[in-house]
Amino acid sequence: MPERPQDPTPEEVAADVATMAGLLSRRLRSTAPGTGLTPSQRSVLVRLADDGPATTAALARAEHVRPQSMRLTLGALEEHGLVRRSPDPADGRQSVVSVTDHGRTVLAGVRAAKQTWLSKVIAEELDAEERRTLAEAARLLRRLTEK
């Protein structure tokens, strides 16, 4: 009887998953249309689109950057017409940032390009059993990220 390979350690799995997540992330970024946005600008745009309007301070905390850095990021997004600022109804000294219609359109194009590429490569490279395995892996990764 052939010897069963040793089960991978949590550390080995973690290293493999982190490496592959990075590679997949880079590959997905390369499939998106050229928006001229930096990764941090895209991240803030996604956060605003998914989570709704926020103050500069709240965005800086969520993105783990200094408020000064967030102001620069938001300024660039505003210059591209992707976000707009309006007075905070709860505190007139602050402003609330939200995504513009143009920002949502740009983001939808980026997301569609990524989805199209990934769907195509899954269809071309994986059989039904492998697709089921990948779907299960995605479910497990979601569970891990919710912790």
N, C-alpha and C positions, 0 to 999 in steps of 0.2 A: 504494500500500500504506500503511495507517495506521501512524503512528509508534508504536513499542512504548514503553509508559511505562517510565521509568527504574526499575530495581530499587531497592527501599527500602534505606537504609543500616541497618547493625546498630543504630545509635542511634535511628533512627526506629521500627524494629520494637520495640526495647526500651521506648521511651516508650509506644507503643500497647499492648503487652502489659501493662505495669505499670498503665496507666490502666484497662484492661479487667479485669484481675485485681482491682483495688480495687473497681470497680463491681460485679462479680460477687460478690465477698465480702460487700459491704454488702447486696446483694439477697438473698443466701442467708441472711444473719443475720436479715433482716426477715421471712423466711418461717418461721423456726423459732418454736415456741411460746414464749410468755413464760416464761423460767426465772428471771428476776431476777438472772442472772449477768452479770458484766462480761465483756468480751472476754478479759481476762487470766485470769479464773477459768475460762472455757470452754476456753481454750488449755491450762491446766494439767490440767484434767479430761480432755481429749482425750489429752494426753501420757501421763498415768498409765494411762488405759484402753488405749492403744495400745502403750506401752513397758513397762508393768508398774510395780510399786512402786519408790519412790525416796526418798532422803533429801531434806530441805529444801535442803541445800547443792547437791546434784546437780540438783534442779529449778531452783534459782536460776541455776546456770550454763547449763543448757539453755535457759531462757527469757530469758537475758541481763538479769537483774534482781539487785538486792542481796538477800542472805539475809533482811534485815528486811522487805523488800517481799514476798518469797515467804511469810514467816511470816504476814503479814496476809492474803494471798490464801488460803493453806491454812486459816487460822482461819475465814474466811467460808465456804469449802467444807465445813469440818467442821460449822459451825453449821447448814448446810442438810442435813446428813446424807449428803453426797455422797462424802466421803472419811473415812478413819479412820487413826489413827496407832497403830503398835505398836512395841515395842522392837526396835532393830536387833540381830539375832542376832550380828552380827560386832562391834558396838561398842555396849554398853549405854548409853553416854552420848547416843547419837543415837536418833532414831525413824525408822521407815520409813512412808511415806504410801502408801496404796492406795485404790482406788476401791471404794465400797460397792455392794451390789446396787442400792440406790436410785439411786446415781450412774450406774450402767450403764443403768438404765431411763430416766433423764432424758436421758442422752446418746443412747440409741437413738431416743428420740422426736424429738430435735432433728435427728439424722441422717436419719431417715425423712421428716420434713417437708421438709428440703432436697432430698432425692432425689426426692420426689414432685413438688415444684414444678419442679425442673429437667427431669425426665423429661417432664412435661406440656408445658412450654414448648418443648422440643425437638421433641416429637411434633407440636405445633400449628404451629410456625413454620418448621421445616426439612424440606426434601424429602430423599430417600434420598442423593442426591449430597452435599448440604450436611452430612448426618449423617456420611457417610464423611470429609469434609473436617475436620469438628470432631473426629472420633475420631483422625484423623492429627495434628491440632494438639495434642490432649491427650497423645498419645504423645510428641511432640516436647517439650512442656512438662515432662513427667515426666523425660525424658532430661536436660533442662537443670537441673532441680532436684536431680538425682543427682550433679551435679558439685561 
